[in-house]
Amino acid sequence: MKVFDLCCDADHLFEGWFASQEQFDSQLLAQQIGCPLCGSALIRRRPSASHLKLGAATPVAPVAVPAAQPAPQQSALVSAALRILATTEDVGERFAEEARRIHYKEAPERPIRGVATLQQARALEEEGVQVVALPFPELAKGTVQ
């Protein structure tokens, strides 16, 4: 497992875990890595310290560290994502189809969320259907209670 320190073009720092350097390179090239704060796919690696195990572990006394408070931006984004979860219907993989039906008045108008490919989202926008990509894939899938 490779753990990389990453940064987006807006200088938001975050960590990424990958099975290998090749997996990271492949996902970066395919723009499959997004900033958890702003969603940007313009990502770069930051220098990070390596961990080398050179011998027997030296016992280290536990140190109490105060819990980090989330940055105001992170708190606002998480609050907004939770509000979206509470006020939208999850249509899952049927998102593009259902968004079209609502747009063309074939289904009742209501706020929905779901999953769509980049091509589906572009096609919807070309038809005049407004879509917003969430930078929280785990929240968009409804895994947070």
N, C-alpha and C positions, 0 to 999 in steps of 0.2 A: 504494500500500500504506500503510495506516494502522497504526501501532504505538502501542498504548495501555498505560499502566501501570494495572493492575487490582488489586483487593483484594476478598477475600471477607468475609463477616460475622465470621469468626474472625481478621481482620486478617492473613491470609497474602497477601503481595505476589507478583504474577507479571505477566507481559507477554502481551498478546494481539495477534495480527496479523490485520488485516481488509482486505478489498478497498476498503471505503469506510465512512464514518460510518454510512450507512444499513444496511449489512450488520451492523455491530456492534449498532446499535439493534435490528434485527430479531432477531438471535440472543439478545440480552439479554432482550428481551420474551418470547421463546419458551423461555427458560431453557435454552438450548443451550450456554451457557458455564459451565464448572465449574472450581472451584479444583483445581489439580493435586495439592494436598496433602491436602485433606479432602473434595473432591467437592461442596462447597456450590455451589448455583446462585444464591445471593444475592450478586451481584457488583456492584461500583461502580467507576467510573473514578477514578483518582487524578490529581492535577495532574502534568503532566510538561513538561519543557522542549521547546520547539519547535526544529527545526533549519531555519535559513534559509540558503540559498546565495546570497550577495549579490555574489559576484565570483569572481575567480580563487582557487584554493585556495592557502593559505599552507602551505609545507612545514613539517611538524611532525616533530621527532626522535622516533624510536620509543622508547617507554618500556616497560621490563620490569615487568610486574605479576605478582605471584605468583598462581597458580591458586587460585580460591576453593574452599574446602572445603565440601562439601554439609552443610547443617544436619543434626543428628542425626535429626530427624523425616523429612527427605527420604531419608536413607540407609536408615532403618528401613522406610519405605514402598516404596522400590525393592526392598529385600531381600525383603520380604513378597510383592511382585508377582512377582518372579523365582521364589520358592518356589512360588507358586500355578501359574505356568506349568509348572514342572517336575513338579508332582504332580497335574495335572488333564488331562482329555481335552478337546481343543477340538472342540466340536460345531457351531461356527459359527452360522449362521442357524437351525439346528434346535434351538436351546437350549430354547425353551419346550416344544416337542414332546417332546424327550428328558427334560427335567426332570419332566414329567408322567408319562412312561412309567416312570421310576425311582420316582417317588412312589407310583404305583399298582401297583408290583411287576411291571410288564410288561417291564422291562429290568433287567439286573444293576445293583445299587447300586454307584456309583462317583462320584468327584468329577469334575464337568464344568465347563466354562466355555464361553461363547459370546456371542452377540449377541441381545438382545431389545428390543422397544420398551417404552416406559413402560407402555403399556396391557397388553402381555403380562406384564410383571413384576407389575403390580397384580393381574391375573387369577390368576397363579400363587399369589401370597400369599393371595388370597381362598380358594383351594382348599387352603391349608395347606402349600404348597410354599415353603420358605425360600429366598430369593434374596438375593444381595448384589451391588450395583452397584459396579464398580471405577472409581475416578476416573482410571484410566490407559488411555484407549482404545487407544493404540498398543501397550501391553503386553498388553492383553486380546486383541488381534488376533494376538499372537505375532510382532511385527516385531522384537523384541529377541532376540538370540541369547544 
